[in-house]
Amino acid sequence: MSSSSHFFFLLNPNLGSKVYHMDMKIRTALVSVYNKDGLDEIVLELHKLGVRIYSTGGTRDYIEALGIAVEKVEDLTGYPSILDGRVKTLHPKVFGGILAIRNEDHLGQLVRYEIPPIDLVVVDLYPFEKTVAGTDDMAQIIEKIDIGGISLIRAAAKNFNDVVVIPSMKSYPDLIRILQEQEGVTKLDQRKRLAAEAFEVSSHYDTHIFTYLAATDQKQAVFKVSEQHREQLRYGENPHQSGSFYGDLDKIFEKKCGKELSYNNLVDIDAALQLMDEFRSEGPTFAILKHTNPCGVATRNTTLEAWNAALAADPVSAFGGILITNAEIDLGAATEIDRIFYEVLIAPAYTDEALDLLTQKPKRILLRLKDFCISGTSFKSLLGGVIAQDSDVSHGKDEPMEIKTRVFPTSEQKADLVFAMKCAKHLKSNTIVLARDRQMLGMGCGQTSRIDACRQAIEKAKQYGFALEGGVMASDAFFPFPDCVELVCQEGIKAVIQPGGSIKDQLSIDFCDANGIAMAFTGIRHFRH
């Protein structure tokens, strides 16, 4: 056992004895950095303390130019740097020295295989993010994906009990203090903190690689590899803009009739599929969307009943809308749907009689849904680049619901709260949804304040003759003030669902308790920009 370490024993009947080092003296170091700025001070301090330094390539040349002794990693591993420098440190004699626990067994293996323990790892990764910003040359960018460096960082961070990791230049000041003020002796809490920083660096680095590759894959696979699936659109968002779709629409739906799909059609269809995905396991549900916002949604026992209830929520906005259902459309439903003008109708199935009727108006687009094809990642182009995020999808799963008031919602109100929140998450923020009996009664969306969205939802409901007594309210984000619950209380709303998280949540809860309103928190926000 190394005499340079002070330790205590933690006995665990399941794991046996483990040694947890408190203080650890740096005696060996592996230094492999891309940017050499600030490295001179570090290696000079290491040299003063007699630390044995291992290094590769340009870093080794830099250290040697300072007149400081440095050992070649190639001499340790017995292999030269190969594959144009892609493989230098990836070897058991390097990673064994980093990952070895300083106990009798592991140290014995190091002696047996002639592997020196490595106490300090100093890395500064290839500048992937900077390279992406400076060039579109994929070959150059890919070469700046660091493999050895990121592996060294993760290995050293994992073994923070025995190894110090310096994952980037930002941590150089910490190392300088350790070398100058502590003479190279580190504390366990210091090593653990640096390990946490290392995994933060690793996570940040990998996220940028993922974002680039996901966006690049999207562009390459869609714009180049899938050029055979390119579809020229009539125009873009407006007639003076050209538009194209790159992808395979045949996987998603079968077009039964209608004019060519437009850019706006596709944007609305995508929104419609995301919304109906929420109801894929529910009973017959119909939704009407306008400019990606659902203006009518209802779940009923039959497709016809669902259509009538959805239309009742806003028959004016339904004109020229996108219609979607999760159920088969029969002749009865088709007859009623055929009474209004719509742009697109989407359903998983149609009876022959329904198809005969609906295809008599050949310009209206009729789609049979094959697969929702909801991607786990969504992309948006902006600022000359692309941003990516996890899609806000649930695939029909209900969100958690924690009742915060003394008043509990009834089973019917709970069903309505779930329904209302599924609608709210697909409306532009800020948004409020009012519902009852699994029918949207009114909605406010795209408002700059939540209280304005609430007023809009109430006005919408009243405009089409709905009484709100006994209904529920859903909000896509928390209430910064209790004004929304105060307003809907006057209309007879009896249950509210929201994410929660405001510093003034208790004011809304207290108001609900005082007025016999149930309030549930989901803990999940659904901003939609």
C-alpha positions in Angstrom: 0.0 0.0 0.0 1.4 3.4 -0.9 2.8 5.2 2.2 2.0 8.6 0.6 -1.8 8.2 1.2 -3.7 8.6 4.5 -6.9 6.5 4.5 -9.6 4.9 6.6 -11.5 1.7 6.1 -15.2 1.4 5.4 -16.4 -2.2 6.0 -19.2 -3.3 3.9 -20.4 -6.9 4.2 -21.5 -6.9 0.6 -18.5 -5.3 -1.0 -15.7 -6.3 1.4 -13.1 -3.8 2.6 -12.6 -0.7 0.5 -10.0 2.0 1.0 -11.1 5.6 0.8 -8.2 7.9 0.6 -8.4 11.3 2.2 -5.2 13.0 1.3 -3.3 11.9 -1.8 0.1 13.1 -3.0 0.6 13.7 -6.7 3.7 11.7 -7.8 2.8 10.9 -11.5 0.9 12.9 -14.1 -0.4 12.4 -17.6 -0.6 15.6 -19.5 -2.4 15.7 -22.9 -3.8 19.1 -24.0 -4.8 20.7 -27.3 -4.4 24.4 -26.2 -1.0 24.9 -24.6 -1.9 28.3 -23.0 -1.1 28.3 -19.3 0.5 24.9 -19.4 4.1 26.2 -18.7 3.2 27.2 -15.2 1.7 23.8 -14.4 4.5 21.7 -15.7 7.1 24.0 -14.0 5.3 23.4 -10.7 5.0 19.7 -11.3 8.8 19.6 -12.1 9.6 21.5 -8.8 7.7 18.8 -6.9 9.5 16.0 -8.6 6.3 14.7 -10.3 7.0 12.2 -13.1 5.3 13.5 -16.3 4.0 11.4 -19.2 2.8 13.0 -22.4 2.3 12.6 -26.1 2.7 14.4 -29.4 2.6 18.2 -29.4 2.2 18.4 -25.7 5.4 16.4 -25.1 7.2 18.6 -27.6 6.0 21.7 -25.7 7.1 20.3 -22.3 10.5 19.3 -23.7 11.0 22.8 -25.2 10.6 24.2 -21.6 13.6 22.1 -20.6 11.5 19.8 -18.4 11.9 16.0 -18.4 8.9 14.2 -19.8 8.4 10.5 -20.6 6.8 9.4 -23.8 3.5 7.5 -23.5 4.7 5.5 -26.5 7.6 4.2 -24.4 5.1 3.2 -21.7 2.7 1.4 -24.0 5.2 0.0 -26.4 3.2 1.4 -29.3 3.7 4.6 -31.3 1.0 7.1 -32.0 -1.0 5.5 -34.9 -3.8 6.3 -37.3 -2.7 9.9 -37.8 -2.8 10.4 -34.1 -6.2 9.0 -33.5 -4.8 6.4 -31.1 -2.2 7.5 -28.6 -3.3 6.9 -25.0 -5.9 4.2 -25.5 -4.0 1.4 -23.9 -4.2 -0.7 -20.7 -0.9 0.6 -19.5 -2.4 4.1 -19.5 -5.9 3.4 -18.3 -4.8 0.7 -15.9 -2.7 3.3 -14.1 -5.6 5.7 -14.0 -8.4 3.3 -13.0 -6.6 1.2 -10.5 -8.0 1.5 -7.0 -5.1 2.0 -4.6 -5.7 -1.2 -2.7 -3.5 -4.3 -2.3 -5.2 -6.2 -5.2 -5.1 -3.5 -7.8 -1.6 -2.2 -6.9 -0.4 -5.8 -7.1 -1.8 -6.1 -10.6 0.0 -2.9 -11.6 3.3 -4.3 -10.4 2.7 -7.6 -12.2 2.0 -5.8 -15.5 4.5 -3.1 -15.0 2.0 -0.3 -15.0 2.8 2.9 -13.2 -0.1 4.4 -11.1 -1.1 7.8 -12.5 -2.2 10.3 -9.9 -3.0 13.3 -12.0 -4.6 13.6 -15.5 -4.5 17.0 -17.2 -6.6 17.3 -20.4 -7.8 20.1 -22.7 -10.1 18.7 -25.4 -10.0 19.2 -29.1 -12.0 22.4 -29.8 -15.0 20.7 -31.4 -17.5 23.6 -30.7 -15.1 26.2 -32.1 -14.4 24.1 -35.2 -18.1 23.8 -35.9 -18.5 27.5 -35.6 -15.6 28.1 -38.0 -16.2 25.7 -40.9 -18.8 23.6 -42.7 -16.2 21.0 -43.6 -17.5 17.8 -42.0 -14.1 16.0 -42.3 -12.4 18.8 -40.2 -15.2 18.8 -37.7 -15.3 15.0 -37.2 -11.5 15.0 -36.6 -12.1 17.4 -33.7 -14.2 14.9 -31.9 -11.8 14.0 -29.0 -11.7 10.3 -28.1 -8.6 9.8 -26.1 -9.0 13.0 -24.1 -12.6 12.4 -23.2 -11.8 8.8 -22.2 -9.0 10.1 -20.0 -11.3 12.6 -18.3 -14.0 10.0 -17.6 -11.6 7.4 -16.3 -9.8 9.8 -14.0 -13.2 11.3 -12.8 -14.5 7.9 -12.1 -11.5 7.1 -9.9 -11.6 10.5 -8.1 -10.9 8.6 -4.8 -7.3 8.1 -6.0 -6.8 10.4 -9.0 -6.9 14.2 -9.6 -8.6 15.2 -12.9 -8.1 18.6 -14.5 -10.6 18.4 -17.4 -10.0 21.8 -19.0 -8.0 25.0 -18.8 -10.8 26.5 -16.6 -9.5 24.2 -13.8 -5.9 25.2 -14.1 -6.1 27.7 -11.2 -7.3 24.9 -8.9 -4.3 22.8 -9.9 -1.9 25.6 -9.4 -3.2 26.2 -5.8 -2.9 22.5 -5.1 0.7 22.4 -6.3 1.8 25.7 -4.7 -0.1 25.9 -1.5 -0.6 22.2 -0.7 2.7 20.9 -2.3 0.7 18.5 -4.5 -1.3 16.9 -1.7 -5.0 16.8 -2.5 -8.1 16.4 -0.3 -10.9 13.9 -1.2 -13.4 16.7 -1.4 -11.2 18.6 -3.9 -10.9 15.5 -6.1 -14.6 14.8 -5.9 -15.4 18.4 -6.9 -13.0 18.3 -9.8 -14.5 15.0 -10.9 -17.9 16.6 -11.0 -16.5 19.4 -13.1 -15.0 16.8 -15.4 -18.3 15.1 -16.0 -19.8 18.6 -16.6 -17.2 19.1 -19.3 -17.8 15.7 -20.7 -21.6 16.2 -20.8 -21.2 19.7 -22.4 -18.8 18.3 -25.0 -21.0 15.3 -25.9 -24.1 17.5 -26.1 -22.4 19.7 -28.7 -21.4 16.6 -30.7 -24.9 15.2 -30.5 -26.5 18.5 -31.5 -24.2 18.8 -34.5 -24.5 15.2 -35.6 -28.3 15.1 -35.1 -28.7 18.3 -37.1 -26.2 17.2 -39.7 -27.8 13.8 -39.9 -31.2 15.5 -40.3 -29.7 17.7 -43.1 -27.6 15.0 -44.7 -30.2 12.2 -44.5 -33.1 14.4 -45.5 -31.5 16.8 -47.9 -29.0 14.5 -49.6 -29.5 10.8 -48.9 -33.3 11.1 -49.1 -33.2 13.4 -52.2 -35.5 10.8 -53.8 -38.1 11.8 -51.2 -37.9 15.5 -52.0 -41.3 17.0 -52.7 -41.6 20.4 -54.3 -44.4 22.3 -52.5 -46.7 24.9 -54.2 -44.9 27.6 -52.2 -43.6 28.2 -48.7 -45.4 29.9 -45.8 -46.5 32.7 -48.2 -46.8 32.7 -52.1 -43.6 34.7 -52.6 -41.6 32.0 -50.7 -40.5 28.7 -52.4 -40.9 25.5 -50.3 -39.9 21.9 -50.4 -40.4 18.9 -48.1 -37.5 16.4 -47.6 -38.7 13.1 -46.1 -41.0 10.2 -46.7 -44.6 11.1 -46.3 -45.7 7.7 -47.5 -44.5 6.2 -44.2 -46.9 8.4 -42.3 -50.1 8.5 -44.4 -51.8 7.4 -47.6 -53.3 10.3 -49.6 -56.8 9.4 -50.7 -57.6 12.6 -52.6 -57.0 16.3 -52.7 -54.8 19.0 -54.1 -51.0 19.1 -53.4 -49.9 19.5 -49.9 -48.6 22.9 -49.0 -46.0 24.1 -46.6 -48.6 25.3 -44.2 -50.6 22.0 -44.6 -47.6 20.1 -43.5 -46.9 22.3 -40.5 -50.5 21.9 -39.4 -50.5 18.2 -40.1 -47.5 17.8 -37.9 -49.2 19.7 -35.1 -52.3 17.6 -35.5 -50.4 14.3 -35.2 -48.6 15.5 -32.1 -51.9 16.4 -30.5 -53.8 13.2 -31.5 -50.8 11.2 -30.3 -52.0 12.2 -26.8 -55.3 10.5 -27.4 -54.1 7.4 -29.3 -55.3 5.1 -26.5 -58.5 7.0 -25.7 -62.0 6.6 -27.1 -63.1 8.3 -30.3 -61.5 11.8 -30.2 -61.8 14.5 -32.7 -59.6 17.7 -33.0 -59.8 20.7 -35.2 -56.7 22.8 -35.6 -56.1 26.3 -37.1 -52.5 27.6 -37.5 -51.3 24.6 -35.4 -53.5 25.5 -32.5 -56.4 23.2 -31.5 -59.6 25.2 -31.4 -61.9 22.3 -30.8 -61.2 18.9 -29.1 -63.6 16.3 -27.7 -63.7 12.7 -26.7 -67.0 10.8 -27.0 -68.5 7.3 -27.5 -68.7 7.6 -31.3 -66.8 9.5 -34.0 -69.8 11.5 -34.9 -70.4 12.6 -31.3 -66.7 13.5 -31.0 -66.9 15.5 -34.2 -70.0 17.4 -33.2 -68.6 18.3 -29.7 -65.3 19.4 -31.2 -67.0 21.6 -33.8 -69.2 23.2 -31.1 -66.2 24.6 -29.3 -65.4 27.0 -32.2 -67.4 26.5 -35.4 -66.0 29.8 -36.9 -62.3 28.9 -36.6 -63.1 25.4 -37.9 -63.6 26.9 -41.4 -60.5 25.9 -43.5 -59.1 24.0 -40.6 -57.1 20.7 -40.2 -59.3 17.9 -38.9 -58.0 14.8 -37.2 -59.5 11.8 -35.4 -58.2 8.6 -33.8 -61.2 6.6 -34.9 -62.7 5.3 -38.1 -64.9 7.7 -40.0 -68.2 6.2 -41.0 -70.9 7.6 -43.3 -72.7 9.3 -40.5 -69.6 11.2 -39.4 -68.6 11.9 -43.0 -72.0 13.4 -43.8 -71.6 16.0 -41.0 -68.0 16.7 -41.7 -68.8 17.3 -45.3 -71.0 20.2 -44.4 -68.0 22.5 -43.7 -65.0 23.6 -45.7 -61.8 22.1 -44.4 -58.2 21.9 -45.8 -57.2 18.4 -44.5 -59.0 15.5 -42.9 -56.9 12.8 -41.2 -58.2 9.5 -39.9 -56.8 6.0 -39.3 -59.6 4.4 -41.4 -62.7 5.3 -43.5 -65.6 3.1 -44.4 -66.2 2.7 -48.2 -69.4 4.8 -47.9 -67.5 7.6 -46.2 -64.8 7.6 -48.8 -67.3 7.7 -51.6 -68.9 10.8 -50.1 -65.8 12.7 -49.0 -63.9 12.2 -52.3 -66.6 13.9 -54.2 -64.9 17.2 -53.4 -61.5 16.4 -55.0 -59.6 19.5 -53.8 -60.0 18.7 -50.1 -57.1 16.7 -48.8 -58.0 13.3 -47.4 -55.3 11.3 -45.5 -55.4 7.8 -44.0 -53.0 7.8 -41.1 -50.6 4.9 -41.1 -48.2 5.9 -38.3 -47.8 8.9 -36.0 -44.0 8.9 -36.6 -43.5 11.2 -33.7 -39.7 11.9 -33.5 -38.0 11.9 -30.1 -36.0 15.0 -31.2 -37.3 18.2 -32.6 -35.3 20.7 -34.7 -35.6 24.3 -35.6 -33.4 26.5 -37.8 -32.4 29.9 -36.4 -29.5 32.3 -36.4 -28.0 30.5 -39.3 -27.9 27.3 -37.4 -30.1 24.6 -35.9 -31.2 24.0 -32.4 -32.4 20.6 -31.2 -34.3 19.4 -28.2 -36.1 16.3 -26.8 -39.7 16.4 -28.1 -42.4 17.1 -25.6 -44.2 13.8 -26.2 -46.1 11.4 -24.0 -47.5 8.8 -26.4 -50.8 8.8 -24.7 -49.4 8.5 -21.1 -51.0 10.7 -18.5 -48.9 13.1 -16.5 -48.5 12.9 -12.7 -51.1 14.7 -10.7 -50.5 15.8 -7.1 -53.5 17.3 -5.3 -52.4 20.4 -3.4 -55.8 21.5 -1.9 -58.0 20.1 0.8 -60.7 19.8 -1.8 -60.1 16.7 -4.0 -61.4 16.5 -7.6 -64.1 13.9 -8.4 -63.2 11.1 -10.8 -65.0 12.9 -13.5 -63.1 16.1 -12.8 -59.8 14.2 -12.8 -60.6 12.9 -16.3 -61.4 16.4 -17.4 -58.1 17.8 -15.9 -56.1 15.2 -17.8 -58.0 16.0 -21.0 -57.6 19.7 -20.6 -53.8 19.5 -20.0 -53.3 17.3 -23.0 -55.0 20.1 -25.0 -53.1 22.9 -23.3 -49.6 21.4 -24.1 -50.4 21.8 -27.8 -51.4 25.4 -27.8 -49.0 28.3 -28.1 -48.0 29.8 -24.8 -49.3 31.5 -22.8 -52.3 29.3 -22.8 -55.4 28.4 -20.8 -57.9 25.6 -21.5 -61.4 25.4 -20.1 -63.1 22.0 -20.4 -65.9 19.8 -19.1 -67.0 16.3 -20.0 -63.9 15.8 -22.1 -64.7 18.7 -24.3 -62.8 21.9 -24.9 -65.1 24.8 -24.0 -62.8 27.6 -24.5 -59.1 28.4 -24.9 -56.8 31.3 -24.8 -53.4 31.0 -26.5 -50.4 33.0 -27.6 -51.0 35.7 -25.1 -48.3 37.8 -23.5 -49.8 37.4 -20.1 -51.6 34.4 -18.5 -54.5 36.5 -17.3 -55.1 37.6 -20.8 -55.1 34.0 -22.0 -57.6 33.2 -19.2 -59.9 36.1 -20.2 -59.7 34.9 -23.8 -60.7 31.4 -22.9 -63.7 32.6 -20.9 -64.8 34.9 -23.7 -64.4 32.0 -26.3 -66.6 29.7 -24.2 -69.3 32.3 -23.7 -69.2 33.3 -27.4 -70.4 29.8 -28.3 -72.9 29.4 -25.6 -71.0 27.3 -23.0 -71.7 27.7 -19.3 -68.5 27.0 -17.3 -70.2 25.9 -14.1 -68.5 22.6 -12.9 -65.8 22.8 -15.5 -62.0 22.6 -15.1 -59.1 24.8 -16.1 -55.6 23.8 -17.3 -52.5 26.0 -17.6 -49.4 25.2 -19.6 -47.2 26.9 -16.9 -47.5 28.1 -13.3 -49.7 31.0 -12.1 -47.5 33.9 -11.0 -50.5 35.3 -9.2 -53.8 34.0 -8.1 -55.7 36.2 -10.5 -56.5 33.4 -13.0 -58.1 31.2 -10.4 -60.0 34.2 -9.0 -61.3 34.9 -12.4 -62.5 31.4 -13.3 -64.0 31.0 -9.8 -66.5 33.6 -10.8 -67.5 31.4 -13.7 -68.0 28.3 -11.6 -64.8 26.4 -12.5 -64.3 23.6 -9.8 -60.9 22.1 -10.6 -57.6 23.4 -11.8 -54.4 21.7 -13.1 -51.1 23.5 -13.5 -47.3 22.6 -13.3 -46.7 24.6 -10.1 -43.4 26.2 -9.3 -44.3 29.8 -8.6 -43.0 31.4 -5.5 -46.6 32.5 -4.9 -48.2 29.0 -5.5 -49.6 29.1 -2.0 -51.7 32.1 -2.8 -53.5 30.2 -5.5 -53.8 27.1 -3.3 -55.3 29.1 -0.5 -57.8 30.8 -2.7 -58.9 27.5 -4.1 -59.3 26.0 -0.6 -61.3 29.0 0.5 -63.7 28.7 -2.5 -64.1 24.9 -2.8 -61.9 24.5 -5.9 -59.6 21.5 -6.3 -56.1 22.2 -7.5 -53.6 19.7 -8.9 -49.9 20.1 -9.8 -48.1 18.1 -12.5 -44.6 19.4 -12.0 -44.2 19.5 -15.8 -44.2 22.8 -17.8 -45.3 22.8 -21.4 -44.1 26.1 -23.0 -44.7 26.1 -26.7 -43.1 28.9 -28.7 
